[in-house]
Amino acid sequence: MRRRPRIPPSPLPQREGVDPVRIRLPRDGEWATVREHLVERLAAGAGVIDGMLGDGLIVGADGRPVAPDAAYEPGMFVWFHRELPDEVPVPFALDVVYRDDHIVVADKPHFLATTPRGSHVAETALARLRRELGLPAIGAAHRLDRLTAGLVLFTVRPEERGAYQTLFRDRLVRKEYEAVAPYDAGLALPRTVTSRILKERGVLAAREVAGEPNALTEVELTGHRAGLGRYRLLPRTGQTHQLRVHMNTLGVPILGDPLYPVVTGPVPAGDFRRPLQLLARVLEFTDPVTGRAHRFVSGRALRAWSSYDDWAREA
């Protein structure tokens, strides 16, 4: 079995809390130069790559710029900073509810992505925490959808991240969500919803398909008034959009959902109206490093339940 290559430390610092891009050149290939491979591999275009090489913005493990005509070296690592997109700041606080030498638990607002992805890079929970706490090595142990608010666990030390990620992989974290959706008097609750969920790359909405179930959610009604229900959702698996899909399957799609039951048009950048009424309320686990039992509760409230008129007026 081929051993995984040792990854050298990045020769470039973070920028705005965002790591530089790292690329390892494949061991198999017929490229004559590093430039040829990067032009073929990246979507930036030959002109952009030539400009970055000419300006010394692509570097090797020693921190020295890669020459525009540098010969291709199989297994070589190169780094560069991506051009940060022009992002609209998410105008809501990212609250730290707990911090010790090993973990940080943050209470994420709606509309803030957990980690850099696509057009959301510096304006993410991870990048914000790195900047605000002065912890450049902090990493996410799991993710919440950008539109979902609530508790997210981050790790302070890279060498311990795997231990916390394993908690989520092995379903050793108790997660409790809260949602506001229409109330249906004919819907028998509590109940357990199971299905097979498929999320295809490039397709916005996930869908349920025939086959062995891979998603399980316990759904409870905790209150109702004026045609609205307040629901407690206990996911036992972690499929993409699982809670949103299962609530839609029950005929009570979560308020403010732009994908279920119908995919709506793209929301303009900076439009923070009518957030998805889904909140990661509770996070409970035994710390794999310290052995301490943790239970964290979000301090956020879903506005459609606390003040529906104010939430609806934002449309």
Phi, psi and omega in degrees: 000131182289132180285144177291139182290146175287128181269117179291157178296151181293132177278352181252142176283166172294158175229120183057032180079010183249131179291151171292157176284135177244131178233133173255126180288131182301150179284337179250129180166160183243026179285141180276327183228162174300320180303314182302317180294315182295322178297319180287324188278322186263154182270009186286333182100153184300319182298320180292314180298317179299320179295318180293318178295318180296328180270003179072027185270350176252123187235160175266187184297336179274001179083358180274144180299142175281127181293147180304332180251021183299135180293147179292130178238108180305133179085357181292146175255140172227154181229152172198160175268130174289155175287117183291132178291159177279095187262143173278122180301138174280115191276041180228147184288146171255107187267135173267118182262344178200145178206132170220198184287351187242324186223159170229130175249121182247149177256097190280137175280164171302153174078354179260119178294153179286310183229160180301132179193133177060234183273000179251105187236285179286332181268067179223163180298318181298310181295321178298314181296320178301318181286312188286327181263351182066038181240083185294340183266001182297144180219160181273133176276340178198183182228154165246148173305150180303324184277350180266137177262164172127200193279133176228137180262129176241151179251144183275322186251123182304324183290345179258355186300320181301323181297321180282324176297326179297327176303316181287320179300319183269009176059043179259008177251127175272120181243133178234127180247158174237141180219152172244128183209171177302152177263131178236109183296337181273358181272115182283119179225152003286160176204163176252127180256128176231144177192173173257119183253132178241125176242111182269139180297134180087352177253127187295313186262141172280165178217157177268137182229166177290151178134182181301126180301139175234007182222132180222128180225131172267129185240128178231148173261123181254353178176160175205149177194146174050040176082002180248148176242147174250125190239143170257126183243126181241097180282132176258353175225177187227049178287151179302129178062020186306311184294321181293319179295315184291323176294322177295321178299325179285354180087013179229071181299145182295137180299139177082009182279120181276000183243330185232127008276347184233135175284118180267174180294161180299140179277131180300147177302135180090000178269103183251027182278152173046066180297152175305130185271065179224130187224128173281095191279317187229140175227121187223129181194166172261126184296123183288345181263313184263343183080003182282139176276125182245141169218116182244144181232130179295144176266005183274158177235144176277119190293330180295338177268317182284329180202077186301320182300319179293319180295314182291330182291342182286351182294000000 
